[in-house]
Amino acid sequence: MAESEKIRSLREITRLSPTSEEVDTLLTEIDTHNHRAAAVLGAAFVEDALEYAIRHRFRPLSKSALEKLFEYPGPLSSFDAKIRIGFALGLYGEIVRNDLNVIRNIRNGFAHAKKPISFDIPEVIREMKKSMYLRWKDENKLGTYMQIVSTTPKADSLYRYWYAILTKLLAHELFVLGKTADMRLSTVSEMP
C-alpha cells in the first residue's frame, strides 16, 4: 500500500492541518452553519492556534515528545491546560486568557448540550458578555480586528456574529504569535 493510501484513524485526521483553501472553507462554515457547528468549529480553530503558539515557544522536540505532551492523556491535551500554559509562558495577559476561557466554556456548552442550543439563549449571552478582548480592540480600532469585522457577514444572531469575530481574531493573532518568538498578545491596560 502506497504511503498516500495509508489508512488513518479518525484521531489522526483530527490532527491534520488544513490547506489554505480548506481554511477559507472552514472560516465560511463558522459564518454559515448552524450555531452548534459555529461554536465548536470556532473554538477548534482557536485551540489549534494556541497549540501552535505554545509549540513554537518550546525548545525543539521530537514528534513523539510533542505527541506525549499534546495528545490525550498528555498534560497539554485539553483546551484548559493549553490556556493555562499559554498564560504561564507569558504569551498573553488576563484579558486574552479570560476570552479564551469564554470560548472554551461556550464550546463545551454547545458540544455537550443534549437539547437544542443557540447563541440567543440567556446562558450563552451571559457568557459572551464576559468577553473583553473585542471591546478593547474596538476601542483602539486595530488593523486585524477591523479587517475581520469588515469581512465577517452579519449573522442571524448578534452574539453568534461577535463569537465568529472573536474566534477568527484570536486564532489569527495566536498563529502570528507562534511565528514571532518575542511577541505576546497584550492590551493597553496590561502594558506597564
N, C-alpha and C positions, 0 to 999 in steps of 0.2 A: 504494500500500500504506500503510495507516494505521501510525502510529508503534508502536502496541501489537502490530501484526502483523509488525514488523521481524524479519527472520531474524537471529538472533545466532549467533556462533561458540561452540564449546564453551568456548573460553578466556574469552569474555565471561560465560558462565553461571557459571564458577567464581569470578568477581569479584562476583557479585550477593550482596547481603546478605539473609539470611533474615528473614521476618516473625517476630514473637514466637511465633506458633503453630508455625511451622516450627522455631524454636529448640527449643521443647519437644519436638517430634518427634525432632529430631536428638539431643538430650540423652538421650532414651529409647533411641535406637539405640546409644549408647555402652554402655548397660547391658545391652541385649538381643541385639544382633547378634553375629556371630562375632568371635573375638579379633582377627583382622586388621582387620576393619572398625572395631572399637572403637579400636585403636591408631592407625589413620590418621585417623579422624574426630576423636578427642580432640585429636590434635596439630594438626589443621587449625583447630579452634576456638581453641586457644592461639595459634597463629601469626597468625590473623586478629586476635585481641585485642591481641597485641603490636604488630602493624602499626598498629592503631587508636591505641594509646597513643603510638607514635612519631610518627605523623602529627600528633597534637594537640600535640606539642612543637615542631613546625616553625613557622616563620613562615607566613602564608597563601601558598599556592602554587596555581597553576592545576592543573586536572585533568591537563593534558598534562605539566606538570612532575612531578606526583606519579607518573604512569604511567611516566615515564622513570626514576624512582628505584626503584619497586617492581615493575614488570613486567620480565620477562626480556628482555634481559640487563642490566638496571639493577643498580646496586651494592647495592640492598637487596631483590633478588628472592628470595634464599634465606633459609630459616629461620635458618641460622647467622649470616648477615650481620645480620639483624634482632636476634638475641640479642646480638651484639657491639655494635651501635649503641645498643641499649637500655641496656646496661651503661655504655657511654661517656657517654651522656646523663644518667646517674645515676638512671634510672627504678627501679633495683633494685640490690641488692648481690650478693655472691658466692653466697649460698645460693639465691636465686631463679635466678641465672644458671646455677648447677650443675643445678638441676632442669629448667630449660628445655632444657639440653643432654641430660639424661636422656630427656626426652620426644622430642626430635629424634632421638636415637640409636635409641630404641625404634621410633618411626615409620619410620625408614629401614630398620631390620631387618625389620619386618613388610611394608613396601611392596616391598622388593626380594628377599625370600626366595623361592626357587623351589621350596621344599619346604614342607609344612605346618608351621605355627609357632603357638605359643600362649604365653600368659603363664606357663605352668608349666615351660618348658624352662630349664635352668640358665643359659644366656646372658642370657635376659630377666630372670630372677630376680636375677642378679648386677647387671645394670644398674639394676633397680628399687631394689635395696638401697643404691645410691649417692644416692638421693633424700634430701634433708634437710629440705625445707620442711614436709612433713606432720608430721614429728616435732616440729618447733618449734611448729607450730600446735596439735598435740595437747597438748603440754606446757602451752601457755598457754590452751587451751580458748577460742579466739577465735570470735566470733559466726558469721561466714560459714562458717567451717570446720565448726562444729557443725551448722549448718543443712544443709550439703551432705551431711555424714555421715548425718544423720538421714533424708534424702530419697533417698539412693542405695541401691537394693536390693542385698542381698548377691549377689555374682556367683558363678559356678561356680568361680572361682579367686580366691584371696586377692590375688594381685598384679594381676589384672585389676581387682578392686574398688578397690585403692589407686591404680591408674593412673586409673581413672574419677574418683575423688575429686580427685586431683592436677590432672588436666586441667580439670575443671569449676571448681575453686577458682582456679587461676591464670588461666583465661580470664575468670572473673567479676572478679577483682581487677585484671587488666590493663585491662578495659573501664572499670571505675570510675576507674582511674588516668588513662586518657585523658580523662576528663571533669573531672578535678581538676588544674588547672595546677601547683600547688605540692606535689603529693603524690609520694611514692615508696614502693615496697614495701620494707619493712625488717623486720628481726627484732631482738630484744633484743640478740643477740650482735653485731649490726652497728651499733647505736646508740652514739654517743660516750659 
